[in-house]
Amino acid sequence: MPVVGALLFVAFGVVERAQVDPSASLFSDTSFSRLPDVWYPALIIFGCLHALGHLVCHRGELIPRALGTFLFLLPFAFLNLINAPVTFGMFVGTLLGVTLLGVTLIGIVIAVPVAIAAAGAFSGFLLFLPLYIASGLMMRDEPREIAVSWKAYIGGGIFAALVFSSAFGVFGPASTPRIGVGRSVIDPADLNAAWLYVSLAIALCCSGFCLGSMRFWEKRSRSAMWLLAIWFLAPVAVVITLTGSALEALASSPIYRTVVATEPLNRLSLFFREGAPRRSEPLHFKAGEWLMPRERLALVHYVNGSPFATRLMIRPRPEDVVTGEIEVSQLSRSPDDARASWLGTSACDLDKGRLLLLCQSDGPKARIRGTRSYFPQSSRVIEVDSESPARDMRYDAFWPQNCTVRLLDVGSLGFSAEFKINCAQRLSWRQIAIGVENDLASSYRRKSGSAEQSASQ
């Protein structure tokens, strides 16, 4: 039954993970970025239920055993949640594989399996401790055939680590080790396939601990085979089959969505989605709402779990004749600051009649063939819209393919945008910028001024 509990936890995670907006990009500089990926907590759920199962399967001294089991389950859950076994595995693998053998191919080849095995052994030993208390082994001697073996759980942990790392990957960046970083995005069309893949991997991980705790398995008796089929294989197969057939209906059910919106399920749903919004949720940008069709959104950038996006990458309309994507930022730019960031230390002359800033950088110079004259490598021109000082364009004399256009304050709504056009259309860049600006401004619905001000703070 602990395996069934872990699989039900996984089913919830698969449904919620499939709801994630595919264009969402998350960034976090806070400590919760070190949490494990969404499937690893299923093994923590299994371990806790597995320990409680041992607690109720032994008679006598229930209160002291229950208290000791609870106390030892706390470090098991906490240390696994903060990736302590993963960090320990990385340390051991690096020490044995790379430090002792050097940064060589042999050292790296040895380091990876050693790190996985060490992480699994540590996690298995953490699970053995509450089981040792739950079985009453600290209070009396149990018969050998029902005693819990630390060797079995360390072996089960190593087996689970090998399965888990093969299915989901091992580590994230070295600065923020995470286990299970693979297959993080699930397409709703592949919901059943994702469920089958993830549930089988989790069931195999759990089986390592279950089989390791069956001391009678060594006898290879017929009764052990029946017990394995009835109490493990059959329930797991039934749950995987029935849950897979119900996932699509569950994901589209309004009743399910209403229940998930309540606490604490909403917090659990956010964990599985890693703070990303659902596909069906409105897109919040600044303190307002972005109304553009989702098909045009290439990337939506969120920072530190905020529900408001800070940056958008938008696919242009065909009539915009824009090269590449349009980058939209939640911050507006003052004309003086924006031009200063473009000009740098260049020497510039202002053509007041056409509002042109003609600039020449002080960098390396290129000689004109056949003469003694030199041109700077990066002569630059910044052109300002004569009708609106909130539009700038920059182009380089020696890189004429792309001209960069900045909208410093789109529609006076407090956000900016930047895109590129082909310099052959430079003479009509103002009309192109006006069209893009009107498109972006019409896609943003601003809320009350007080809400906008509080969000910007």
C-alpha positions, 0 to 999 in steps of 0.5 A: 500500500505504500507504493500505491500511495506514492503512485497516487501522489505521482498521478496528481503530479503528472496531471498538474505538470501537464497543465504548465504553460510551455512558454514559461521560463522560471528563474530563482535566486532563492533557496527553494531552487535547491528542492528536488524535482517533482517526482522525487518526493514520491519516494519520500511519501513511500518511505513514510508510509512504509515506516508506518506500515512496519509500525502497525504490523508489530504488536506491543509498545505502540506508543514508544515505537510510534514516537521514535518512528515519528522522530526518525521520519523527520530527518529522513523526509527533511534530508531527502527534501533538501537533497542531502543524499544527492549532495553526499553522493556528489561529494563521495563520487568526486572524492573517489573518482576525480580526486584520487584518480585525477580529472581523467576519463577513468576518474569521471567514469568511476565518479558517476556510478559511485555518486549514484550508489552513495546517494542511494545508500545514504537515502536507504540508511535514512529510511532504515532508521525509522523502520528499526524503531518501528519494528521494536528492535531497540526494545527487544530482540526480534526473530531473524526472519522478521528483523529489519536489515540495514544491508537490505535497505542500503541495497534497496536505496542503491537500486532505487537510485540507479532506476531513478537516475536512469529514468529522470537524470541525476544532477542539475548545476553543481551549485544547486544539485537537484535530482530528477531534472529530466522530462520536466515538461509534459505535453497534454497529448502525451499524458498517458504515456508520461504517466506510464513512464513515471509510474513504472519508474517510481514503482520499480524504485519502491520495489527495491525497498520492498523486496529487500525487506522480505527476508523470506524471499531468500527461501524462494518458497511458493508462499513468498511468490503468492504474497509478492503477487497479491500484496505488491504486483497486483495492487500496483498493476491495478492502480497504474491501469485504472489511473491511466484510463482516468487521467485525461478525464480528471485533467479536464474536469471542472470539479477537479480544478475547483478542488485543486484550487483549495489549500493545501492542494493549491500549494502542492500543485504549485510545487509540481508546476514549480511556480509556473502558471497553468495554460488556462490561466490568464497571463499577468504582466506588470500589474495588468493582464496580457491579452495576446493569443498564447500562440504568439508567446515564445517565452514568458519569464518569471522571477522568484515565484512572482505571478507577474511576468517580467519579460516576454518574447513575442512572435511578430505579425507578418505585416510587422516585417520584424527580424526575429522576436520582439522582446518586451520588458516590464520596465520603461526606459527614459530617453536619456538613459537609453541613448546613453547605454547605446552611445557608451564612450563614442564621440557623437554629433547631433543633427538637430534637423533630422534628430540624428546622433552620428557616433564614432567609437574609439575602438580599433580602426580599419584601413581603407585599401589603397589609401592612408585613411582609416575608418573606425570599426564600429561607426554607429548612428542613433536615429530618434523619431522626430514625432515621439522621443520614445522611439529610437533606432540604432544601426552600425555602419559596418554591420548593416544587416540588422537595425535595432529599434527600441520602444522606450515606453510603449503607449505610455503604459510603463513597459519597453520593447526592442526588436530588429528590422532589416536595414533595407527598410530603415527609411520606413522604420517609424511606421514599423515601430508605430505598428508594433507599438500599437499591437503591443499596447492593445495587448495589455490591459492595465489595472488600477494605478494603486495595484500597478504601483504596489507591484512595481515596488 
